[in-house]
Amino acid sequence: MVNITQSPHEGLFKSLMLRKENARTFLSTVLPDGVLAHIQLESLTTENISYIDDHLKQHYSDMVFSAKLADGAEAKIYCLLEHKSSPDHWVALKLLRYMVLQWSDLKKEGTLFNNRLPPIIPIVFYHGAKNWQVPSSFQELVHSPSSEFKPFTPDFSFTFFDIMKVDSSRLADSLSLSFYVEMLKVIHSTDLKKLLPRLVEGLTKAHDSQTALE
């Protein structure tokens, strides 16, 4: 676990996620229905920790959520924020390293449920302009001469939140999050100077003045 200096984008996203309604809306949009059925979103909390090291912090930041599962255990849900404008072929390798660091910390803290590691659900949050076309499964990164090799290779996938393709109407339950997504969609637009004031005006109209200012 490391301490890092936040970028403006990271700080804004994290401040949004500190509000439970935003975090719940975000996760209910990005997580599969089968997973959501086992998560008690009303128990959701945002943790003030990071597992991104100095080698990765120029391109990534992260967020960690905790929530109770239906069976009483606690799940860890983390979001890896992609800062670059182009896809990263090796993102699953970075995710695996991140997951192992988090599990190791949890084991040291002795906070396991029935002496088992909690599930970790990786989310890649991407706001680049280029299409994301990289392997979403870790095993796709490893050369296996035959299927007999696969049991010896970690196998996991990650869920993907592509800002440029997300339907903002799915975020209607959280006005500030939907405006945030719309702002990121136009951040590379040549019409940014025209569009951004309209979005900011809509944000201030949707909230009381103190909330909009924050």
Phi, psi and chi 1 to 4 in degrees:
 res  aa     phi    psi   chi1   chi2   chi3   chi4
   1 MET       -  133.1 -172.0  163.8   47.1      -
   2 VAL  -131.3  160.5  -63.5      -      -      -
   3 ASN  -105.0  132.8  -65.5  -42.3      -      -
   4 ILE  -134.5  161.3   62.5  173.3      -      -
   5 THR   -83.9  130.5  -58.4      -      -      -
   6 GLN   -78.6  142.1  -69.7 -174.9  -20.3      -
   7 SER   -80.6  161.5   68.2      -      -      -
   8 PRO   -57.0  -41.5  -26.7   35.4      -      -
   9 HIS   -63.1  -45.2  164.8   68.2      -      -
  10 GLU   -62.5  -43.7  176.2 -170.0    1.5      -
  11 GLY   -62.6  -38.9      -      -      -      -
  12 LEU   -67.1  -46.1  178.1   54.7      -      -
  13 PHE   -63.1  -42.6 -177.2   76.2      -      -
  14 LYS   -66.5  -36.3  -72.9 -168.5  172.7 -176.3
  15 SER   -66.3  -35.1   66.6      -      -      -
  16 LEU   -65.7  -41.8  -74.9  170.4      -      -
  17 MET   -73.8  -13.6  -69.0  -59.8  105.7      -
  18 LEU   -70.3  -19.3  -72.6  174.1      -      -
  19 ARG   -87.8  120.2  -64.6 -179.8  179.1  -86.1
  20 LYS   -57.2  -37.5  -76.6 -168.5  175.5 -175.8
  21 GLU   -63.7  -35.1   65.0  -86.8   17.6      -
  22 ASN   -69.7  -44.5  -67.5  -25.9      -      -
  23 ALA   -62.4  -42.8      -      -      -      -
  24 ARG   -63.7  -43.3  -76.0 -164.7  -67.3  -98.8
  25 THR   -64.0  -44.1  -61.1      -      -      -
  26 PHE   -59.9  -49.6  172.1   68.9      -      -
  27 LEU   -69.6  -36.2  -67.8  178.2      -      -
  28 SER   -68.1  -20.5   63.0      -      -      -
  29 THR   -83.9  -38.0  -58.9      -      -      -
  30 VAL   -96.3  -24.6   71.2      -      -      -
  31 LEU   -87.4  146.0  -65.8 -179.2      -      -
  32 PRO   -63.3  150.6  -18.9   30.3      -      -
  33 ASP   -59.0  -37.5  -69.6  -20.2      -      -
  34 GLY   -63.1  -32.2      -      -      -      -
  35 VAL   -77.4  -44.2  172.3      -      -      -
  36 LEU   -59.2  -30.6  -74.0  170.1      -      -
  37 ALA   -63.3  -21.1      -      -      -      -
  38 HIS  -103.5   -2.2  -65.8  -82.2      -      -
  39 ILE  -107.4  130.4  -64.8  177.3      -      -
  40 GLN   -88.0   91.5  -59.7  176.4   20.0      -
  41 LEU   -63.4  -23.6  -75.7 -179.3      -      -
  42 GLU   -67.6  -17.1   65.8  -83.8    4.7      -
  43 SER   -93.2    3.7   68.3      -      -      -
  44 LEU   -63.0  135.7 -171.1   71.4      -      -
  45 THR  -134.4  150.7   57.8      -      -      -
  46 THR  -101.7  126.1  -57.2      -      -      -
  47 GLU   -94.7  139.7  -60.5 -171.5    4.7      -
  48 ASN   -91.1   62.1 -173.8   28.1      -      -
  49 ILE  -137.7  163.9   56.8  176.5      -      -
  50 SER  -143.4  146.4  173.4      -      -      -
  51 TYR  -119.4   13.5  -70.4   88.4      -      -
  52 ILE   -86.2  128.2  -62.5  -62.5      -      -
  53 ASP   -93.5  179.2   59.8   19.3      -      -
  54 ASP   -60.4  -30.3  -70.1  -20.9      -      -
  55 HIS   -68.6  -29.3  178.7   66.0      -      -
  56 LEU  -105.1  -16.9  -62.7  177.5      -      -
  57 LYS   -66.5  -16.8   69.5 -179.7 -177.9 -179.5
  58 GLN   -71.3  -23.5  -67.7 -177.5    2.4      -
  59 HIS  -117.0  -17.1  -56.9  -59.7      -      -
  60 TYR  -134.5  155.9  -62.7   94.1      -      -
  61 SER  -138.6  173.7   60.7      -      -      -
  62 ASP  -145.3  159.8   61.3  -19.7      -      -
  63 MET  -134.5  142.2  -73.3 -149.5   66.6      -
  64 VAL  -121.4  127.5 -177.1      -      -      -
  65 PHE  -113.9  151.0  -55.5   95.7      -      -
  66 SER  -124.8  143.8  -67.1      -      -      -
  67 ALA  -154.5  148.8      -      -      -      -
  68 LYS   -75.8  144.3  -68.4  -70.2 -175.9 -177.7
  69 LEU   -95.8  167.7  -61.5  179.5      -      -
  70 ALA   -62.5  -27.8      -      -      -      -
  71 ASP   -88.8    5.1   63.0    1.6      -      -
  72 GLY    97.2  -13.2      -      -      -      -
  73 ALA   -75.6  172.0      -      -      -      -
  74 GLU  -116.0  131.9 -172.5  173.9   86.3      -
  75 ALA  -100.6  147.1      -      -      -      -
  76 LYS  -106.6  125.9  -64.5  -69.6 -179.7  178.8
  77 ILE  -121.0  119.6  -53.9  167.4      -      -
  78 TYR  -124.3  149.5   72.7   85.4      -      -
  79 CYS  -117.7  121.6  178.0      -      -      -
  80 LEU   -95.3  115.7 -173.4   69.8      -      -
  81 LEU   -88.5  122.6  -52.8 -179.8      -      -
  82 GLU   -88.8  117.1  163.1   72.2   76.8      -
  83 HIS   -89.0  -20.3  -66.4  -36.9      -      -
  84 LYS   -78.2  159.3  -65.5 -179.9  -67.6 -174.3
  85 SER   -92.9    4.9   60.0      -      -      -
  86 SER  -130.0  151.5   58.2      -      -      -
  87 PRO   -62.8  155.5  -21.7   33.5      -      -
  88 ASP  -118.5  111.5 -177.6   -2.1      -      -
  89 HIS   -59.5  -31.8  177.9   81.1      -      -
  90 TRP  -100.0   18.8  -63.1  103.5      -      -
  91 VAL   -61.2  -34.0   68.0      -      -      -
  92 ALA   -65.1  -32.2      -      -      -      -
  93 LEU   -67.6  -41.0 -178.8   60.2      -      -
  94 LYS   -64.8  -39.0  -63.0  178.1  176.2   69.8
  95 LEU   -63.4  -41.9  -72.5  168.5      -      -
  96 LEU   -61.5  -44.2  177.8   61.2      -      -
  97 ARG   -60.9  -42.8 -178.9  168.7 -178.9  -92.6
  98 TYR   -61.3  -46.0 -178.7  111.6      -      -
  99 MET   -63.3  -41.2  -66.3  162.6   77.0      -
 100 VAL   -65.2  -39.6  170.7      -      -      -
 101 LEU   -61.4  -43.4  -75.8  172.0      -      -
 102 GLN   -68.1  -44.4 -170.3  173.6    8.2      -
 103 TRP   -61.2  -39.8  -86.2  -38.0      -      -
 104 SER   -62.9  -41.7  -63.1      -      -      -
 105 ASP   -63.6  -42.7  -91.3   11.3      -      -
 106 LEU   -64.7  -37.3  -68.1  169.0      -      -
 107 LYS   -65.1  -42.4  177.9  178.4  175.6  -66.9
 108 LYS   -64.0  -36.5  -70.8  177.5 -176.7  176.7
 109 GLU   -73.7  -15.4  -66.8  167.7    3.4      -
 110 GLY    68.6   33.2      -      -      -      -
 111 THR  -106.1   31.2   56.4      -      -      -
 112 LEU   -82.2  154.2  -55.5 -176.4      -      -
 113 PHE  -101.6  117.0 -177.0   78.2      -      -
 114 ASN    56.3   34.2  -71.0  -24.5      -      -
 115 ASN    58.7   34.0 -156.0   32.7      -      -
 116 ARG  -128.4  149.2  -59.9  179.3   71.1 -179.4
 117 LEU   -69.8  144.2  -60.9  171.5      -      -
 118 PRO   -75.9  154.8   30.3  -36.5      -      -
 119 PRO   -66.6  141.9   23.2  -31.5      -      -
 120 ILE  -119.4  127.1  -67.4  179.5      -      -
 121 ILE  -110.3  103.8  -53.8  168.6      -      -
 122 PRO   -79.0  135.9   26.0  -28.4      -      -
 123 ILE  -125.5  129.0  -58.4  170.7      -      -
 124 VAL  -101.6  120.1  173.3      -      -      -
 125 PHE  -102.0  109.9 -177.2  105.3      -      -
 126 TYR  -117.2  131.1  177.6   61.9      -      -
 127 HIS  -128.6   29.0   56.0   89.1      -      -
 128 GLY   -83.1  165.5      -      -      -      -
 129 ALA   -84.6  -25.4      -      -      -      -
 130 LYS   -80.9  151.0  -64.4 -177.3  179.6  179.8
 131 ASN   -65.6  138.3  -74.2  -28.1      -      -
 132 TRP   -88.6  107.7 -178.6  -83.0      -      -
 133 GLN  -132.7   77.7  -66.3  179.4  -31.7      -
 134 VAL  -134.2  162.2  -57.6      -      -      -
 135 PRO   -58.6  133.0  -24.3   34.4      -      -
 136 SER   -99.7   -0.7   59.8      -      -      -
 137 SER  -119.0  135.1  167.6      -      -      -
 138 PHE   -61.9  -36.5 -178.2   78.4      -      -
 139 GLN   -63.6  -22.1  -75.4 -156.2  -10.9      -
 140 GLU   -68.4  -17.9  -67.3 -179.7   58.2      -
 141 LEU   -86.0  -12.6  -62.6  178.1      -      -
 142 VAL  -108.5  130.8 -179.5      -      -      -
 143 HIS   -74.9  121.0  172.6   62.5      -      -
 144 SER  -120.3  111.4  -65.6      -      -      -
 145 PRO   -59.2  -27.6  -23.6   34.4      -      -
 146 SER  -155.8  170.9   69.4      -      -      -
 147 SER   -63.6  -20.6   59.4      -      -      -
 148 GLU   -65.5  -19.9  -75.7   75.7   15.4      -
 149 PHE   -82.3  -23.9  -75.1   78.4      -      -
 150 LYS   -63.2  -35.0  -66.2 -158.9  172.6 -165.4
 151 PRO   -61.4  -14.9  -25.5   36.1      -      -
 152 PHE   -98.1    4.1  -56.8   99.8      -      -
 153 THR  -115.9  130.2  -57.1      -      -      -
 154 PRO   -53.4  141.9  -24.6   34.6      -      -
 155 ASP  -129.4  109.5 -176.0   16.2      -      -
 156 PHE  -152.9  158.8   73.9   91.4      -      -
 157 SER  -123.3  172.0  -60.3      -      -      -
 158 PHE  -130.2  152.6   56.2   86.2      -      -
 159 THR   -90.7  155.8 -174.3      -      -      -
 160 PHE  -130.1  129.6 -175.3   59.7      -      -
 161 PHE  -117.6  102.1 -170.8   80.2      -      -
 162 ASP   -98.7  108.2 -172.3  -15.4      -      -
 163 ILE   -53.4  -42.0  -81.4  -72.1      -      -
 164 MET   -68.6  -20.2  -56.6  -53.1  -68.6      -
 165 LYS  -111.0   -9.0  -64.8 -179.2  179.6  178.6
 166 VAL   -69.3  140.8   68.2      -      -      -
 167 ASP   -83.7  111.3 -177.9   -2.8      -      -
 168 SER   -62.0  -22.7  -62.4      -      -      -
 169 SER   -65.3  -22.2   64.5      -      -      -
 170 ARG   -73.5  -12.9  -63.0 -175.4   63.3 -170.3
 171 LEU  -103.6   16.3  -55.1  174.0      -      -
 172 ALA   -60.4  -24.6      -      -      -      -
 173 ASP   -71.3  -12.7  -70.5  -20.1      -      -
 174 SER  -133.0   97.8  173.2      -      -      -
 175 LEU   -62.3  -42.2  -72.6  173.5      -      -
 176 SER   -65.1  -37.6   53.0      -      -      -
 177 LEU   -68.8  -39.6 -176.2   58.8      -      -
 178 SER   -66.8  -37.9   61.3      -      -      -
 179 PHE   -67.4  -37.4  -84.0  112.9      -      -
 180 TYR   -60.3  -44.4  170.6   74.6      -      -
 181 VAL   -63.4  -43.4  166.7      -      -      -
 182 GLU   -63.2  -37.9  -72.0  -55.8  -49.7      -
 183 MET   -63.3  -42.8  -71.9  177.6 -175.2      -
 184 LEU   -66.9  -31.4  -78.1 -175.2      -      -
 185 LYS   -63.9  -31.1  -79.1 -176.4  177.2 -178.8
 186 VAL  -103.2    5.8  -59.1      -      -      -
 187 ILE   -62.9  -28.2 -158.5   71.1      -      -
 188 HIS   -99.4    3.8  -58.6  -68.0      -      -
 189 SER   -77.4  145.1  170.9      -      -      -
 190 THR   -69.6  -17.1   55.2      -      -      -
 191 ASP   -95.2   18.2  -66.0  -32.5      -      -
 192 LEU   -56.1  -42.4  177.6   61.3      -      -
 193 LYS   -62.6  -29.0  -70.7 -176.2  178.2  179.3
 194 LYS   -83.9  -38.0  -63.7  178.4 -178.0  177.5
 195 LEU   -80.1  -38.7  -64.2  169.7      -      -
 196 LEU   -62.3  -43.3 -164.0   54.4      -      -
 197 PRO   -59.5  -35.3  -26.1   36.3      -      -
 198 ARG   -66.7  -40.7  -64.3  177.1 -171.2  173.2
 199 LEU   -66.7  -41.5  -71.2  169.4      -      -
 200 VAL   -64.8  -40.1  173.0      -      -      -
 201 GLU   -62.3  -42.5 -178.5 -177.8    6.1      -
 202 GLY   -63.6  -38.1      -      -      -      -
 203 LEU   -64.4  -42.8 -178.2   61.5      -      -
 204 THR   -68.9  -30.6   56.7      -      -      -
 205 LYS   -74.9  -28.2  -73.0 -179.0  177.5  179.6
 206 ALA   -80.9  -17.7      -      -      -      -
 207 HIS  -127.5  165.2  -66.7  -78.4      -      -
 208 ASP   -70.3  162.0   61.4   82.9      -      -
 209 SER   -60.5  -38.0   58.4      -      -      -
 210 GLN   -67.2  -43.6 -177.8   60.4   37.5      -
 211 THR   -64.9  -42.7  -57.2      -      -      -
 212 ALA   -63.0  -39.1      -      -      -      -
 213 LEU   -64.3  -42.4 -179.2   60.7      -      -
 214 GLU   -61.0      -  -69.1  173.5   -1.6      -
